[in-house]
Amino acid sequence: MKLMRTALATLLAASLALTGCGKGDEDGKKEGGKIELTVATFNEFGYDNLFKKYMDQNPNVVVKHKKAATSDEARQNLLTGLAAGKGLADVEGVEVAWFAELGKYGAKFADLKDDALKDRWLDWKVKAATLEDGKLLGYGTDIGPEAVCYRADLFKKAGLPTDREEVAKLLEGDWDKYFEVGKQFTSKTKIPWYDGASGLYNGMIQQLANPYEESDGKPKPLESNTDVKNVYDQLVKHKDLSAGLGQWSEDWTAAFQKSGFATMLCPAWMTGVIEGNAKGVEGWDIANVFPGGGGNWGGSYLTVPAQGKNVEEAKKLAAWLTAPEQQIEAFKTKGTFPSQTKALDDKAVLDQKNPFFNDAPVGKIFSDRAKAIKTQPFVGPNFFTINTVVADAITRFDVEKKNPDESWKQALTAYKELSLK
């Protein structure tokens, strides 16, 4: 089975094997007659307090949380359990980008389609987890709508507006407008406009409907892929605006403590990363704008493996955890931005502010940014393989300062060696 359109950026699902439950384990109940449900997650879903609340409301249920130490461990646990047909949690958290790989295991997941819940999520969030036959693999948890984070103090140095609403107006438009303002900034300050080309490439590629594969999963030959080459050429053309930093590298992290760059694309969850890296640095703010309209980076789901002994109870728990009320609580706890339509308009979300970003109304900003997302790229079985080839080419010219034309030729060679069909 192949998936319909899915979002860019990484999936993970995690889980450790169910441990023995004592007497009555055969029917999925632990000793004492209570139903035991395990929930496997990774990173921060913001559910710790919610599990207790669910057990208080459902005294016949005991919820146990299994959290993977790393995303790689989580993914491996999931794939191992699916292949073995045993060992998975009753509810498995997954990241969106891995749905392409999970499509072939569609029969091993419970169908979560429920007419009572069909209008709960943003349309594109649901489509990302829907198979071609209509089966729904996951209930949406969070999303990563993107805005532009910027250093107001550096904007002031360049004589540019610093107020977030004025900055949003300044950057409103396509990518050409973003680069045009960047030229104005760098000519006045000699400070890089953005952190690195890889982050921009990620944001730009998300706005292509079929960046690497046709909708039937057939790979698009890289040598004739004008959409991807145009994005690459844009980044090469404006490479002087880049700080040339690879995201998550030590140099990238250190740059936040200096005047390393003025702007960066930031999904809701990235605000926590910026705040941590730029601790003690004043001037960061967020503009309610994104070049080209809207973009999403990341987001997770809850799935229910069919191998579980309490599938129906697990579906109820997954549905409850992903209801607007619970996702709002998760947002308050861990900053995971909700994907539920009602949550996006809820006062508790809209009133949320972030002191580090000059009291930016992050709830309102990211709610608007979520509504601005119109499409997500198709992610088929070869998406990440091809994306790595192009991303490596971008790193070569942006970070390693190698010749862009030669780097692209290397990418074409690497693509041919994949022998994709």
N, C-alpha and C positions, 0 to 999 in steps of 0.2 A: 504494500500500500504506500501511496505517496501522500504527503501532506499538502494542504493548500498553503497560502502565503504565510510565511513565518518571519519573525524578527531577527535582526542582526545582533550579534554579540553573543554569550556562552551558556549552556544548560547544564545543570547538574542535578542528579538525583541521588539520594544517598540512602544507605540503609545497612543495618547489621542484621544478622539472622535473628528471627524470633527465638528467644530462649524458652526453655521448658516452662510450662505454666503450672505444673503440678497436676493433681487429680482433675479430670474433666478437660484436659488439654485437647482431646480429640475433637470436641465440638467448639473449640475456640474460646472456652471459658476457663478462667483460673479458679483455683480452689476458693470456695465461698460463693460460687455462682455468678460472680461479676464478669462481664465481658472485658477482655484486655485488648486494647488497640495500641499499636505502636505507630509513631509518626517519625519519619526520617527526614531531616533537613540538613542544611549546610549554611555557612555564613550566618546572617541574622534575619530570621523571618518575623521576629517580634512576638512569638506565640507563648512564651513561658507562662505568663500570667493567665493567658486565655485557656490553657489546658486545665488549670485549676477551676476556672469559671465553668468550663464545660462539664467537669466531673461533679461540681456542685449542682448543676442543673440536671445531670443524668447520673444519679447515684448508683446505677447498675453498671457503669462503665469506669474502667481504670485506663488512663492514657499514659503511655510511657514514651518519652522523647529520646530519639537516637540522633545525635548530631555528628556528622562526619568532621574529621579534623581538617581535611583539605577538600577542594573541589575535585581533584583527581581521584581521591579516595572515594568520594561520593559517587562519581560517575562509574568507577570500576565496580563498586558494590552493586550498583543498579544493573549494569550489563551482565555481571556474573550471576546475579539472582534471576534475571530474565532467562538467561541461557539454561540455567539449572532447573528452573521451574519451582524453585523454593528459596527460602532465606530472605525474602524481602519484607519490609514493614507493611502494615495494613494501608498506610497512607505514605506515599513517597513524594518528596518535594523534587521538582525538576526545573532546570532553566530552559528558557524558550529555544535557545540555539541548538539544543540536542534533540529536538523533536524530529529533525530530518533523519537522525540515526535510529530513533525509536519507532519510526513508521513501520518497519518490518516486523516489529513486535506488537503491532496493534491488537492482535487477538489475545495477547496476554495481559491486557488492561481492561478494566470494567468500563463500559460506556457510561459516561457521566451526563449525557444529554438529558435534560429535564425541562419541559415546557414552562414549568413554574419559575425557572431561573434564566430563561433565554434572554431577557433584557437586562440582566444584572451587570454585564461587563461591556466595555467598549467593543465595537464590532470587530476591529482588527485583532484585539486580544483573543477573542473566541476563535477566529479563523486560523490563528497560528497553531491552535491545538486540535483542529478538526481534520479528520482524514477525508479522503475523497468520497468514501461511502457514507459520510455524515456522522461517523462515530466521533464523540468528543472525548479526548484523552485526558484533559486536565481542566481544573477550575483555576482561573487566574488569581494570583495573589497581588504582586506589585508590578510596576512598570518603571521605565527609566526615561520619561520625557525630558528632552534636552533644551536648555536655555544657553545664554552666554554669560559666563562669569568673567568679571573684569576688575582691574585695579583702578579705582577712581582717582587715586593719588597720581598715578602715572598718566592717566588721561588729562589731568589738570596740567601736567608738565608740557603736554603737547598742545595745549589750548583747545582741547576737545571738551564737549559737555561731560559732566560727571554725574548728574542726576540720572537715576536708573530709567525714568520714563523718557528723558531726552536721549539717552544712549540707545534705548530701544528704537526710537524714531530714526536716529542716526544710522543704525545698522539694518533697518527694515529693507528687505529686498532679497536679491539672489546672492550667490557666492561672489560674483564680481563686485558687488557693493561692499561686502565684507573685506575683500582684498583692497579695494580702493581706499577705504578708511584706514586700513593697515598701512598703506603707503604714506598717507598723511601723517600718521603717528610716528612711523620709523624715521621719516625725513626730519622730524622735529626733535626726536629724543635719542635716536640711534639704539633704541631698545627693541628687541624682537616683539613682534605683534602677537604671535601665538607660540605655544610650547613646542609643538612638533607636527610634522606632516602626517604622521600615523593617526593621530587623534582626529585631524580634519578629514583624512581619507575615510575613516570609520563613519563620520557624520555624513559625508557626501554620498557614500555608497549605499547608505540606508534609504536614500531617496530614489534609488533605481528599482524599478519593479522586478527586473530580471538581470541582475548584475553578471552572474556567471553561468546560469543555466536557464533553459527554456522551462516553461511551466510543466512540461512532462518529465523534467529531470535531465534532459539531454544537455551535456556541457556545450557552452558557446566557445568556439576556438579563440584563444586569446589574441592571436595575430590579427583577427578580424573583428575583435570586440571593441568597437569605436566608443561605446559608452564608458567603459573602464579606462581606455586609453585617453579619452578626453579629460577625465578626472585626474589621471596621472600627469598629463601635460599641464593642467592648471596648477597643480602643486609644484611642478618643476618651474613653471613660469614665475611663481611667487616664492621660491625657496629662500630668497633674501629676507622674507618677513618672518621666517621660522627661527626659533631658538635651537632647532636641531636636536631636540631631546627625545629620547625614547621613553614613552610613558612607563612608569613604575621602576625606571632605572634610578640608581643613586644620584646621578646628576640631575635628573628631573625632580626628585624629592628635594634636593638641596636648593634648587632654583627658586623654590617658594619662599625661602628665607632671604632672598635677594630681589633685585629688580630684574628677575630672569625673563619675564614676558608679561604682556599686558592683558591678554585674553586667553580663554580656553573654552572649548565646548564642554558643557557640564550637564549630565543627567542629574536627576534629583539626588541619587545616592552619592554622586561625586562631591557634593557639598561637604560631606563629612570628611572625605579624603583631603580636600583643600584645607579645611579648618585644622585638621591634624598636622598637615605638612607646613602650613603657614602660621602656626601658633605664635602669637605675639606680634604678628605683622598686621598693621592697620591699612584699610583702604579697599579691601575686597567687597564687591557688591554683585548683584545679579540683575541682568536686563531681561525683560519678558519678550524675548525675540530669538529667532533661530534662522540662519541663512537658508533661503529656499522654502521657508514655511514651517515645517515640523520635522522632528526626528526622534527616534526612540533608541536607547541603548540599554539592553538588559531587561530583566523581568522574569518572574518565576511562576510556577503552577503547582497545584497539588494533584497527584494522580492516585488511582486506586488499583493496584495490581490484582488481577483476577485470581491469583493463587491464594489469596488471603482466606482465612476461615470465617471472617465476619465482614464480607464485602458490603452488605447493605448498611451495616452500622458504620463502616469506614466511610461510605459515601455520605452518610448523614454528618459525620464529623467534618469531612472535607468541605461540605457545603456550608456548614456553620462557620468554620474558620475563615472562609472566603466571602462571607456576607459583609456588606458595607460597614456595619457596626463594629465587627471584629477587625476588619482591615484598617479602620480609622484608629482603633486602639493600637494596632501594630505600628502604624505611622507615628503616633505619638511616642511610642516606646523606642523604636529603632529607626525611624525616618524612612521606612519602606513605603514609597508612594503608591496609594491604592489604584487599582484598575477598574473599580466599580463605578458606574455612572452616577449613582446617588452619592457616593462618597466624594466625588469631585466637586459637587455643589453643596456639600455639608459645611455648616458654619465652623465646626471643629477643625476642618481641613483648611478652609479658606482663611481663617483667622490666624493660622500658624505663621510665626515670624522666626527669623534666625538672627540672633544678636551679632554673631560674628560677621555677617554680611550686611552690616549697617541696618539691622532690623528689617531686612528684606522680607516682604510678605511671600515667603516661599510656597505656602499653600495655594495662594491665588495664582502665582506665577506658573507653577508646575501644573496646576489644573488647566490653565489656559494653554500651556504647551502640549498637554496630553490631547486636548480637543483639536489642536492644530495638525495632528498626525493624520495623514490621509491614506497612506499605504505603508506596507512593509515589504522588504525584498523577499523574493522566493528563495528559500534555503533548502536545496536538495542534497543528495548524498555526497556531492563533490564540492559543495560550497566552501568548506573550510580548507580543503586541500588547495583549491585555486586561490582563495583569499590569501593564504600563506605565501604563495608564489609572488603575488603582487605586493603584499605587505613587505616582504623581504627586499623587493626592488626599491620600495620607497625608503626603507631604512638605509639601504646602501647610499642613496644620493643625499638623503636628509641628515642622517646621523654620521655616517662614515665619510661623507663628502666625496663620493665617487661620481664618475661621469654619468649623468642621467640616461643618456642614449645607450651607453654600454650596459648600464644596469637593466634597462628594458630588454635588451637583446638577451641578457642572461635569464630574464624572466621567461621569454619566449622559448628558450632552450629547455628550461626547467619544466615548462608546461608540456612540451612535446614528449619529454621523458616520462611523463605521467601516463601517457598512452590511454587517455580517457576516451570513453565511447558512450 
